[in-house]
Amino acid sequence: MSRSRIYEQSVGSETYGFDAIRGTQARREFYVAMCPLKMIPKLFTFNDYDIPPELRAQRTLRESRIPAIKNYILNNPKDYVFSSLTTSVDGVMKFTPAVSLGEEGKLGRLYVNMNSRLLINDGQHRRKAIEEALKEKPELGHEMISVVFFHDDGLKRSQQMFSDLNKNAIKPTKSLNILYDHRDEFAKLIVNLANTIEIFQGRVELEKTSISNSSTKAFTLNGIADASMKLLGLRKGKKLSDVEEKLVKEFWETVSKNIAEWQLLLADKVTARELRNNFVHTNTNLLNALGIVGKIIMKEYPDSWKEKLCNLKKIDWSRNSSDWEGRLIINGQMQKHAAGIELAANTILQKCGIELSEDRQKIEDKL
């Protein structure tokens, strides 16, 4: 009988077997195995009652996240990417190195008893999305995902592992997500705006969602994105038309021409830092307000919206202007809340000679 077969029998009468790599962390062995996607729903099926309550509560699925991940798999069958699932195993698990590598070999087969409890420490939403994707496209079942296995009797270490994995994970900023997303048409449009609209060229913070005091940048990529989404009334994932792409470019070009300080920035007569410190119009919240204004004016004046935006020249954009106090600014501090953005949009609309709608007047009355 082969050594692999002996190891398989020693794990139990029914086992899962995986090609795997053996490693060591914190003086404990762990294994990285290649698992077919079709095995993932079967491998990680367990009764909630088998999980300690304090662990169960941490792993409540956010069902709203599943469709987006599922659609990501289904819509990108040739180039989707998944990071490893991380799991704790409470049960019998044995690794047998490849014969040619000897007993200390790092490559081989990992056998897991089917009666073991397997608890996902990182990747429960990916696991559920894979299950849902396989229902619609079973042929994906032969593709692989890597799974990291840690042995954990009684799942005693799982709670700390869950905390450590999530506490130390650093999520990319919204700006970076936009910059690196080459599939999303809207994200590509925003990056294109940052590179082609004169006022944005070389003046957009591409990685962070905030700008340091010493930075030479005036705008953030996520600020331009949020404002453009409000301008077009877009929801995430909606496909852009050529008309919409042209419209958003024309909007920012028109806005730029009618804000005097932006023109001074283009002429190198003022620095980005001076704009950020003394005026409101480079702030993400104000850009959002401009997006709201643009949408309303374009709808009400489809043939003359550019002329209406010429009134932006009349606005006092300075931070100490009473126009922004209690709206974007409270006691000299820029505020970050939706109500302030809506109120700032009302101010801009009125300065542009646009009468507030009944709904927008209700926003104003709450001030």
N, C-alpha and C positions, 0 to 999 in steps of 0.2 A: 504494500500500500504506500502511495506517495506521502511525503512529509506534509504537503498541503492538505491532503485528505485527512491525515491524522489530526492536524490542528483544527480543521473544520469540525470533526467529530467531537473534539474536546470542548468546543464552545457550546455545542448542543445539537440536538437532532435536526433542528431547523435554524438556519443561519442566513444572514446576508453576507456576501463576500464582495470585496471591492479592491481594485488596484489602488495602492496607497503608498505614501511616503511617511516614514517615521521621523519624528523630531523630538526635541526636549525643550521645555520651557519651565522655569522655576523648579528644576530638578524632577519634573514629571514628564512622562512620555505623552505625546499627542500624535495624531495622525491626520494627514490630509488625503482624502479619498476622492476618486472620481465617481460620481453617481449619475446614472441616466435620469433624465427629468421624470420619466414615468415612475421611477422608484420613490421620488420625493413625497408624494401624497401618502404612499403606503408606509414609508419609513417613519414619517412623523405624524402618524395617526395615534392619538392617545385620548383617553377619557380624562376630562378636566378633574374628575374626582381623584385621579391618581397623582395629581400635582399638589404639593403643599400650598395652602391658601395664600401665603405671603408671596409665593412665586406666581401663582395663577393671576393675582390681581395686576401684576406688572405686565402681563402679556396679553392684555385685552386688545384684540384686533381693532384697528380703525378701518371699518369696512369701506369707508369712502376712499381710502387709498388704493384698494385692490383693483378697480377697473382701469385706472391709469397705468398701473404696472402691467396688468394683463394685456392691455392694448399696445403697450410698448413692445412686448414680446411678439404679438401677432402682426403688428405693423412693420416690424423690422426683423423678419426671420433670418436675414442674411448678415446682420451686423449688430444684433443686440448684445449687450455685455452685462453679466451678473458677477458681483463679487461673491465670495464664499459664504455659505451658511455656517454657523458655528453652533455646535450642539454638545450637550453633556449626556453621557451614557451611564445609566444606573443599571448595571447588569454585566454579563460576561462578554468580554471583548479580547480578542487575541490577534497578534500580528505575526505573520510568518514571512521572513525575508526570502527573497529569491535565492534558489539553491546556489547559484553561481557566486553570490555575494557573501555567503557564510552567515553565521548567527548574528553578527553585528551589522549586517546589511541594512541600509535605510529604505530600500525599495522592496516591495513585496505585496502580500495580500492581507487585508484586514477582514476579520470575521467577527460579526456581531450577532449575538443570540437574539432571535426574534421576540423573545419574551422580555427583553430589556425595555426600560423606560428611556425614551429619548426626548430631551427637552431642548428646544431651540433657544439659544441665548442671543443670537443675532440673525435676523432674516425671516421672522415669522410672516411678514407681509409678502416677501418674495415667494415663500413656500405656498401661501394661499393663492397668489397670482399665477404661479406655475400650474397649480391644480386646475384653476379656472381656464387657463389657456389651453391645457390639454383636452378639455372637454370640447373645445371648438376646433382644435388642430392636433389630433392624436399623434400625427407623424412626428411631432416635436419630441415625443417621448424618448427617442434614441439619442438625443443630444445630451451633453453632459454639463454638470455643474459641480464645482468642488465643494466638499463639505469637510470642515475641521471637527474632528472628534476628540473630546476630552473625557477621560474616565472619571466618574464622580459618584461614588457609592452614596445612595440615599439622597442624591442631588443636594448635598450640603453646601457645595461651593457655588452652585448655580446662581444664587441671589447676588453674591458678590461679583461673579463674572458678568452678570447682566448689567450691574451698576458700572463696573469698570469699563466694559465695552462701550456703553452709551455715554458715560461721563467724559471719557478721553477722546471720543470721536469728534472731529472738527468738521462741521458741515461747510461746504463751499458757500460763499456769499451769493446773493441774488445776482449781483453784477457778473460774477464769474460764471454762474450757470448760463446767463444770457450769452456771454462771450464765447463759451465753449460748445453751445448747443447748435450744431450744424444741421440738425434735422428740422428744427422748428423754423418756419418761414418768418414768423414775427421776430424771433431772436436775430435771425440773419438781417432782417430789415433794420433793426435797431443798431446793430454793429455797423451796417452800411451807412446809416445816418451819422454815426459818430466819426466815420472816416471821410464823409463827402460833404456834409453841411459845413460851411466855412466857420461858423461860430463854434462848432463842436470840435473841429480838427485839432488834435493835440491838446485839447482842454478838458477831456473826459476821463475821469477816474474809472478804469476798466475793471478793477479787481475788488475794490471795497465799496461799501454802501455809505460810507462817510468820508470826509476829506480832512486831512490833517491841516493844522494851521500853516505849516510851511510849504504846503503843496502848491504847485503851479496850475493845478486843475480847477476848473470852475464848476463843472457838473459831474454827476455820477451816471453811469450807464443805466442803473436801475431806475434812476429818477426820470431819465428820458423815456425809458420803456413804460413806466407806470403812466406817465402823462400821455404818451402816444396811444396807450390802450384806452384811456379815458376819452381821448379825442375821437377814436374810431368806434368806441362802444364795443370793444372786443371782449370776448371771453377766451380764456386760455385754450389753445388747440384749434381755434377757428382759422380756416384758411383765408389768406389775404387775397383780394383781387388786385389787378394791376392799377385800377382806379384808386383804390385805397392807398396803395403804396405811393402813388404819385401825389395824392392829397396830403399825406402826412409830411412828405418832403417839402411841399409848397407851404404848408402851415408853418414849419419851423423856420424856413427862409423868410417868410413874411413877418413872423414875430421878431426875428433877429433884426430886420431892417427898421423896426419901429420901437425898439428899446435902445435909447440913446447910449446907455452905459455899455451895452453889448457892442455897439459900434466903436466906442472908445477902446474896448478891449481888443477889437480887431486891429485898431490903429496903434496898439501898444502905448496908449496914453493913460491906461489904468491897468493895474495888475489883477489877476484872478483873486488873490488874497484880499485886495481892497474891495472888490465886488462882494465877496462872501461876507466880509466883516461889516460892510456899510449898507448893503442892499438886500432885498428879499428875493430878487428874481432869478438867482441861481439855485435857490433852495429847492429840494425835491418837492416839498409841499406846495410851493408856489407854482412849480412846473405842472403839478397835478391840477391845480386850479386853472392854469392856462389851457390844459387839455379839456377840462369841462367847458370852459368858455368857448373854445374852438368848436366843439361839437354843437353847442347851442346856436352859435352864430352861423355856422355852415348850414344848419337845418333851416333857420329862419331866413337867411339871406344867401341862398345858394349861388347867386350870380354876383353878389357884391360883398362877400365876406372879407375879402382882402382890404377893401376900402374901410370897412368897419374896424378892422384891426389897426388901421392907421391911428386910431384914437389911443393906442397904447403909449404914444409919444407924450400924451398929456398927463400920464399917471406919475405920481411921486412914489418911486420904488424904494426910497430910503427906509431903513429900519426904524427910524425915529418918527416916521410919518404916522399921524393919528389914524390913517386909513387902515392900518394893519393891527392896531392895538385892540385886543379882545378878540381878534380873529386868528391871524397867524402868530401874533406876539402877545404875550401876557407878562407884564412887569419886566419888559426888556428881553425876555427869553422866547426863542422860537419854540412853538408848540408842535407836537406830533400827534394830531388827532384829526379824524375825518371831518368833524364839524367845522374846524378851523379852515380846512381846505374849501369846503362848500361856501363858507362865509367870505373867504378871499375871492372865490369865483364870483360871488354876488357883487363885490366891490368893483371888480374888473368889468363886469357886464354893465354896471351902471355908469362907470367912467367912459365906456364905449357907446353910451347912449341907448342901451338896450333895456327895455322895461322888464322887470322881473315877472316871471310867471307866478301863478297862484301858489304852486308848490315851492318855488324858490322864495317867495315872500314869507311863507310859513317858516322856512329856515331862518330868515332874517328876524322874524318876530320873536324867535326863541333867544336871540342874543341878549 
